[in-house]
Amino acid sequence: MTTIPDIPEEERIKLYKIAIAHNDITEALFTTRLFLRTVKSIKDWSFQPLQDAIVIAYARPFTRNKPYGSLDKKWGEIDDSGLQRLHELILQTRHTLIAHSDKKYRNVQIIPPGTSTIPGIPTNKEIALTVSTKKISMDMFPRIERLCLYVGGRLDKEMFDLLDKLYGNKKLPTKPFDLV
């Protein structure tokens, strides 16, 4: 593996974590934009998988990762109080609903024959079950896009500033090389 020997590993790891986080937040942004273009209702079949993909990608940098861990705490501190609450909601949703299945948020009900869980929906002829889950409100997704742009913009600036600081004036190999 080729590395530049006089760049401290700690600095290379910092750049690695920021670059990976930038990639994850960009993934969350693009998935949010796909959601906004395609999902018209909470009943849409693609609502749940796109919501989950957004939450997973957004939260990934703020959770434990191997071998270098999560981003520094400062990246989860957001100047805008509304965006800060949304950031915390996304992480909580990841921890309780998407990466785990806490009973408080996911419930299983048995539906006896001749009953229904939804008023106005025909009753079941046979015994059935349903799994309930919580969903992020439809009106939150434009704000999630704004949050991704905010966090991603901060990461973008830091990533390119650090890249320039560490490698901008170095004699580099003639082919691509691993950062860490």
C-alpha positions in Angstrom: 0.0 0.0 0.0 1.3 3.4 -0.9 1.0 6.2 1.6 2.7 9.6 2.1 5.0 8.9 5.1 5.1 12.4 6.7 1.3 12.8 7.1 0.3 11.7 10.6 -2.1 8.8 10.7 -4.4 10.8 13.0 -4.9 13.5 10.3 -5.4 10.8 7.6 -8.1 9.1 9.8 -9.8 12.5 10.4 -10.0 13.1 6.6 -11.2 9.5 6.1 -14.0 9.9 8.6 -15.1 13.2 7.0 -14.9 11.9 3.5 -17.0 8.8 4.4 -19.5 11.0 6.3 -19.8 13.4 3.3 -20.5 10.4 1.1 -23.2 9.1 3.5 -24.9 12.5 3.9 -24.9 12.9 0.1 -26.5 9.4 -0.2 -29.2 10.6 2.3 -29.7 13.8 0.3 -30.1 12.0 -3.1 -32.5 9.5 -1.5 -34.5 12.3 0.1 -34.8 13.9 -3.3 -35.9 10.6 -4.8 -38.5 10.4 -2.0 -39.7 13.9 -2.7 -40.1 13.2 -6.4 -41.8 9.8 -6.2 -43.7 9.4 -2.9 -47.1 11.0 -3.0 -48.6 9.6 0.2 -47.8 7.8 3.4 -49.5 4.8 1.9 -47.1 4.7 -1.1 -45.4 1.3 -1.3 -42.0 3.0 -1.5 -42.5 5.2 1.5 -41.0 2.8 4.1 -38.0 1.6 2.2 -37.0 5.1 1.1 -37.6 6.5 4.6 -35.4 3.7 6.1 -32.6 4.3 3.5 -32.6 8.0 4.3 -32.4 7.5 8.0 -29.7 4.8 7.7 -27.5 6.9 5.4 -27.9 10.1 7.4 -27.3 8.5 10.8 -24.3 6.3 9.7 -21.6 8.9 10.4 -23.0 9.6 13.9 -22.9 6.0 15.0 -20.0 3.7 15.9 -18.1 2.6 12.8 -15.1 0.2 12.6 -12.3 0.7 13.0 -12.3 4.5 13.4 -15.5 5.3 15.2 -18.1 8.0 14.6 -17.6 11.6 13.6 -16.5 14.1 16.2 -19.4 15.4 18.3 -19.1 18.9 16.8 -20.7 17.5 13.6 -23.9 16.7 15.4 -24.1 20.3 16.8 -26.3 22.4 14.5 -26.8 26.2 14.8 -30.4 26.1 13.7 -32.6 24.7 16.6 -35.2 23.2 14.2 -32.5 21.4 12.2 -30.9 20.3 15.5 -34.2 18.7 16.7 -34.6 17.0 13.3 -31.1 15.7 13.5 -31.9 14.2 16.9 -35.2 12.8 15.6 -33.4 11.0 12.7 -30.8 9.5 15.1 -33.6 8.4 17.5 -35.6 6.9 14.6 -32.5 5.0 13.5 -31.8 3.6 17.0 -35.4 2.6 18.0 -37.2 1.9 14.8 -34.9 1.1 11.8 -31.7 -0.5 13.1 -33.7 -2.1 16.0 -37.3 -3.1 16.5 -38.2 -1.6 19.9 -41.7 -2.8 20.9 -42.6 0.8 21.9 -42.5 1.6 18.1 -43.3 -1.7 16.5 -46.2 -3.8 17.6 -47.8 -7.0 16.4 -51.6 -7.5 16.6 -53.6 -10.7 16.0 -56.7 -10.0 13.9 -59.4 -12.6 14.7 -61.7 -13.7 11.9 -64.5 -11.2 11.3 -62.6 -8.2 12.6 -60.5 -5.4 11.1 -57.9 -2.9 12.5 -59.0 -0.1 10.1 -62.6 1.3 10.3 -64.4 0.9 7.0 -62.0 -1.9 5.7 -63.8 -5.2 5.2 -63.2 -7.8 7.9 -60.9 -10.7 7.6 -62.4 -14.1 6.9 -59.4 -15.9 8.5 -57.1 -15.1 11.4 -54.4 -12.7 10.4 -51.8 -10.4 12.0 -50.5 -7.0 11.4 -47.2 -5.3 12.2 -47.5 -1.6 13.0 -44.7 0.9 12.7 -44.1 4.6 13.0 -43.3 6.7 10.0 -41.8 10.1 9.6 -44.4 12.7 8.7 -44.5 13.6 4.9 -43.9 17.2 5.6 -40.6 16.5 7.3 -38.8 15.3 4.1 -38.2 18.8 2.6 -36.7 19.7 6.0 -34.5 16.5 5.9 -33.3 17.7 2.5 -32.4 21.1 4.0 -30.6 19.3 6.9 -28.6 17.2 4.5 -27.6 20.3 2.5 -26.5 22.0 5.8 -24.5 19.1 7.2 -23.1 18.1 3.8 -22.0 21.7 3.1 -20.1 21.8 6.4 -18.5 18.4 5.7 -17.7 19.4 2.1 -15.8 22.5 3.2 -13.9 20.7 5.9 -13.1 17.8 3.6 -11.5 19.9 0.8 -9.8 22.2 3.3 -8.2 19.2 5.0 -7.4 17.5 1.7 -5.6 20.6 0.5 -3.8 21.1 3.9 -2.5 17.5 4.0 -1.8 16.8 0.3 -2.0 20.1 -1.6 1.7 20.8 -1.6 3.1 17.2 -1.5 4.7 15.3 -4.2 2.2 12.6 -4.9 2.5 9.1 -6.4 1.6 8.8 -10.1 -1.4 6.5 -9.4 -4.3 6.5 -6.9 -3.5 5.4 -3.4 -5.4 4.6 -0.2 -5.8 7.3 2.4 -5.5 4.9 5.4 
